[in-house]
Structure formats: structure tokens, C-alpha cells
């Protein structure tokens, strides 16, 4: 049984399971579905994704990677995430922040 199935109707557990899956595969349809089902409980995970993304952006900037195409893509995803967060679209926001984080990691030349 997956963590999403085990969460049942517990929105906090569902949010955690969705976020864990989303960090592995941001486009995973089950992660998106579960995050949406978690509703407002997923906001904290979207903000967590934003924090992780900010750390990677700062690292990429410090490494001098802010002139790469991957960095520019990260900025685009970051802006999309900010707009989604402001609109209350927490699942989309988290996904965009996770995608931005990945691009900033690419810009640094690191793969964690």
C-alpha cells in the first residue's frame, strides 16, 4: 500500500505523502491528485518547496551559475510558483518550486 493510499482522508498525512512523491517526480499524477485533495493542508508543503528552492537558487548564485540557461529556467519556474501560491494553487506552486530547484541544481552542475 502506498503512503498516499495509507493516508486515506487524513489531509496532513495526504499532504506529506504527496509532497514526498512530488520531490521524486514533480509531474507524477498521483502526487498532483493527492496534493489537490489535501487542499489547504498542502500550503505548508508548497512553502517548504519554496524554501528549498530559495536555498538552491542562492547556492547557484554564489557558484556564479546565474548566467546559465538552466538558471533562467529556474527563475521562470520560480515565478510560476509564486503566482500559483498567491492564487492558492498549492499543488501547482509546490511542483513549480521543485522544478525550479532542479534547474538551479543543474545550473550549479550538481546532482543531488
N, C-alpha and C positions, 0 to 999 in steps of 0.2 A: 504494500500500500504506500502510495506516495505521501509526502508531507502535506501536500495540498488536499488530498482526499482525507487524510487523518485530521485535518483542521476542521472539517465539517463546516458548521455555521459560526465558529469562533472567529470573529473578524481579526482579532490581533494575531492569532496563530496563522490565519489565512494570509494576512499581510506579510508576516515573517517568511512563510513558505514561498509566497510569490516573489518576494524580494530576493531570497536565496537563489531561486531558479533564474530570475531575471539577471542576476550578476553573472551567471554562467552563460546564459543565452538571452540577451535582451529582447530578441524577436520571438521567443517561444510563445506560442499561442495560449498555452495553459497558464503561463505566468501572467500574461496580459489579462486573461479572463479572471483569474483569481485576484489579481490586484484590483480590478474593477469591482469585483464582488466584495472586496474588503472595504470599499468606499472610503470614508474619511479616515478610517484606521490606517490607510496606506499613506497618508500625508507625511507621517514621521519617516517612513522609508524613502519617500521622494526627497525629503530634506536631507536624509542621511546620504542618499546618492549625490545630492548637490555638494555636500561637504567633501565626499571622496573625490568628486570631480575637481573641486577647487584645489585640493591638495596636489593632484596630478598636474593641473594647469600651472600652479606655482612652480612645481619641480621642472616642468618643461621650460618655463620662462627662465628659471635660474640656470638651466643647462644650455640656454641660448637657442632653443629649438622653436622659438616663436616666429620664425620666418619660413617654416616648412608648410607644405600643403596639408599635412596631417593636422598641424596645429590650427590652421584656418578652418578645417572641417570640424575640429573640436569646438571652436568658437561658435560655428553655426549651430551645432547640436546644443551647446550651452544656451544660446539664445532661444532656441525652440523649447528647451526645458523650462527656462524662465517664464516664457509665455504660457506654457501649459500649466505650470504651477500657479501662476496668477489666475488662470481660468478655472482652477480647481480640478484639473485633469491630472490627478496624481500618478496614475499608471503611466501615462504618456510622458509626464515630466521625468519620472524615475528612469524610464527607458532612454530618453534623450540624454540625461546626465550620465548614465552608464556608457552610452555610445561616445559621448564627449570624452569621458575618462579614458576610454580605449584609444581614441585618437591622440590624446595628449601623451599617453604611454608610447604610442608609435612614434610620435614626434621626438621623444627623448631617445628613441632607439632601444627602449627597454621592453621586455615582455615578461610581465609578472603573472 
